[in-house]
Amino acid sequence: MGSIAPMTADQIALIKATVPVLVEHGNTITTVFYRNMLEAHPELNTVFNTSNQVNGHQPRALAGALYAYASHIDDLSALSAAVELICNKHASLYIKPEDYNIVGKYLLEAMGEVLGAALTPEIHDAWGAAYWQLADIMIGREKQLYEQSEGWTDWRDFKIVDKVKESDEITSFYLAPVDGKPLPAFQPGQYISVQTYVPALKYSQARQYSLSDKPRSEYYRISVKKETFVNSADPAAVTQPGHISNVLHDTLNKGDTLQVSHPYGDFFLSATETDTAHPVVLISAGVGLTPLTSILNTLTSNCPSNRKLHFVHGARKSGARAFSEHIASLMKEYPNLNATFFTSHPSAEDKEGVDYHHAGRVNLQKIDKKDLFLDDAKAQYFICGPEKFMTDMESHLKGQGVSTDRIKMELFGTGGVPH
Ligand SMILES: NC(=O)C1=CN([C@@H]2O[C@H](COP(=O)(O)OP(=O)(O)OC[C@H]3O[C@@H](n4cnc5c(N)ncnc54)[C@H](OP(=O)(O)O)[C@@H]3O)[C@@H](O)[C@H]2O)C=CC1
């Protein structure tokens, strides 16, 4: 492990002074970093998402994280939500303390390769100290997360016990542990990592999928959209499939095995919130409905019958929407559940008032304020979907007076470095 001596005031000032350098060269540094590290350690290809390497998302996200870190080096509390999110993801990938040695070495070497003589020995040492300061915090948090997982501290074999098509593009997988032991409960909204061999790459890959049902001791359910990646330089050419979702949809079937992590994630309805009486509004778009369906299924099976719930969902067309029949049948059982469906591009067969309520993207202004409980100072809001969708929904709610602490959303990544 590297040095974890506290950073000096001079080193903190040097890190702050490199913020403009990260704006200019951050993406190049992280692209060189991933290239060199994965060339020297091909075994790490299983840990890093190859699709996100090809589309440039991962280097951009890491550059954004470095930029955010350097900008807040003198006030790390501003980063605590981002650190919590990353540590949960790391735990779900079984990242170990020794992995930080490799990342630190290749990151500093990439800075040297890109910046040349501009990376003076003092700046090099300041970044070394900064890296280990953050790594130490993360290693500590990840250790706590592993300790909380009741001995489940490595990949575990699971069998697909059912595979159910939920919409034109989303299929559910029911996953039961091969060892037959009861599964730990999770907080509704959390995810698992799923790892399987990808023949096209000749190595395994892991992805995080939100659990889409309430906790059950016999199986976990995930509901996966079949993804195709579009080449941004040539949008007509689909060049890189979403590896795991395609293997799951096309290759793996009932009876097949794959590897699963303990559930993790910091976007959830906590156990203490399941037995209160405040209204809950669940707002999602596309496959973002999965963690919110887990929350919905938990609330409708646990909470007092007077609790008011509203499920708001946007889909491209009604055939792409998962769980519409499930939600309709829950509404019959549970009169306090309301649902509003938006369809952005209704197909010729889609009927307004039958298959959906409103044409267009989710627009909260089209929903009566009282059905969104905007006058209830305790109502809670959960949002999941494309990033811009979430930030738009959040600003609308804030504009209507909803306080930040009552809005939860799952924002992966830092948005990269500013342009
Ligand atoms: N736990 C988590 O954090 C999870 C997150 N997700 C995220 O949810 C997202 C769902 O994507 P996917 O199913 O592919 O979505 P789709 O592309 O199928 O879009 C779903 C709907 O969202 C609309 N939409 C897209 N962007 C916006 C926007 N900026 N504002 C308002 N509406 C918008 C689309 O409208 P239009 O047709 O006009 O584009 C469409 O009606 C992904 O980004 C995924 O990462 C998903 C599952 C779990």
The ligand as a Tripos MOL2 file, in Angstrom:
@<TRIPOS>MOLECULE
LIG
   48    52     1     0     0
SMALL
NO_CHARGES

@<TRIPOS>ATOM
      1 N1        -30.4570    2.0090  -10.5770 N.am      1 LIG1
      2 C1        -30.2810    2.8700  -11.5490 C.2       1 LIG1
      3 O1        -29.6490    3.8630  -11.3620 O.2       1 LIG1
      4 C2        -30.8740    2.6190  -12.8430 C.2       1 LIG1
      5 C3        -30.7340    3.5710  -13.8030 C.2       1 LIG1
      6 N2        -31.2540    3.3760  -15.0000 N.pl3     1 LIG1
      7 C4        -31.0610    4.4240  -15.9960 C.3       1 LIG1
      8 O2        -32.3200    4.7200  -16.5510 O.3       1 LIG1
      9 C5        -32.1310    5.1350  -17.8670 C.3       1 LIG1
     10 C6        -33.2510    4.4950  -18.6740 C.3       1 LIG1
     11 O3        -32.9090    4.4330  -19.9780 O.3       1 LIG1
     12 P1        -33.7410    3.7560  -21.1160 P.3       1 LIG1
     13 O4        -34.6760    2.7310  -20.6150 O.co2     1 LIG1
     14 O5        -32.7560    3.3300  -22.1090 O.co2     1 LIG1
     15 O6        -34.5730    4.9880  -21.6280 O.3       1 LIG1
     16 P2        -35.3040    5.1840  -23.0100 P.3       1 LIG1
     17 O7        -34.3350    5.6680  -24.0040 O.co2     1 LIG1
     18 O8        -36.1000    3.9520  -23.3340 O.co2     1 LIG1
     19 O9        -36.2640    6.3650  -22.6470 O.3       1 LIG1
     20 C7        -37.3320    6.1920  -21.7570 C.3       1 LIG1
     21 C8        -38.1770    7.4120  -21.7570 C.3       1 LIG1
     22 O10       -37.4560    8.4820  -21.1550 O.3       1 LIG1
     23 C9        -37.5530    9.6120  -22.0020 C.3       1 LIG1
     24 N3        -36.4080   10.4920  -21.8210 N.ar      1 LIG1
     25 C10       -35.1550   10.3120  -22.2310 C.ar      1 LIG1
     26 N4        -34.3950   11.3640  -21.8740 N.ar      1 LIG1
     27 C11       -35.2160   12.2200  -21.2320 C.ar      1 LIG1
     28 C12       -35.0280   13.4940  -20.6460 C.ar      1 LIG1
     29 N5        -33.8430   14.0810  -20.6340 N.pl3     1 LIG1
     30 N6        -36.0940   14.0900  -20.0910 N.ar      1 LIG1
     31 C13       -37.2990   13.5040  -20.0950 C.ar      1 LIG1
     32 N7        -37.5390   12.3050  -20.6420 N.ar      1 LIG1
     33 C14       -36.4940   11.6700  -21.2060 C.ar      1 LIG1
     34 C15       -37.6290    9.0420  -23.3820 C.3       1 LIG1
     35 O11       -38.1760   10.0060  -24.2630 O.3       1 LIG1
     36 P3        -37.7510   10.0670  -25.8290 P.3       1 LIG1
     37 O12       -38.4380    8.8830  -26.4670 O.co2     1 LIG1
     38 O13       -38.2910   11.3730  -26.2820 O.co2     1 LIG1
     39 O14       -36.2600    9.9720  -25.8730 O.co2     1 LIG1
     40 C16       -38.5820    7.8750  -23.1530 C.3       1 LIG1
     41 O15       -39.9070    8.2800  -23.1230 O.3       1 LIG1
     42 C17       -30.7130    4.7850  -18.2690 C.3       1 LIG1
     43 O16       -29.9970    5.9940  -18.3200 O.3       1 LIG1
     44 C18       -30.2260    3.9320  -17.1380 C.3       1 LIG1
     45 O17       -28.8590    4.1410  -16.8660 O.3       1 LIG1
     46 C19       -31.9510    2.2590  -15.2980 C.2       1 LIG1
     47 C20       -32.1120    1.2680  -14.3830 C.2       1 LIG1
     48 C21       -31.6050    1.3810  -13.0560 C.3       1 LIG1
@<TRIPOS>BOND
     1     1     2 1
     2     2     3 2
     3     2     4 1
     4     4     5 2
     5     4    48 1
     6     5     6 1
     7     6     7 1
     8     6    46 1
     9     7     8 1
    10     7    44 1
    11     8     9 1
    12     9    10 1
    13     9    42 1
    14    10    11 1
    15    11    12 1
    16    12    13 2
    17    12    14 1
    18    12    15 1
    19    15    16 1
    20    16    17 2
    21    16    18 1
    22    16    19 1
    23    19    20 1
    24    20    21 1
    25    21    22 1
    26    21    40 1
    27    22    23 1
    28    23    24 1
    29    23    34 1
    30    24    25 ar
    31    24    33 ar
    32    25    26 ar
    33    26    27 ar
    34    27    28 ar
    35    27    33 ar
    36    28    29 1
    37    28    30 ar
    38    30    31 ar
    39    31    32 ar
    40    32    33 ar
    41    34    35 1
    42    34    40 1
    43    35    36 1
    44    36    37 2
    45    36    38 1
    46    36    39 1
    47    40    41 1
    48    42    43 1
    49    42    44 1
    50    44    45 1
    51    46    47 2
    52    47    48 1
@<TRIPOS>SUBSTRUCTURE
     1 LIG1         1 GROUP 0 **** ****
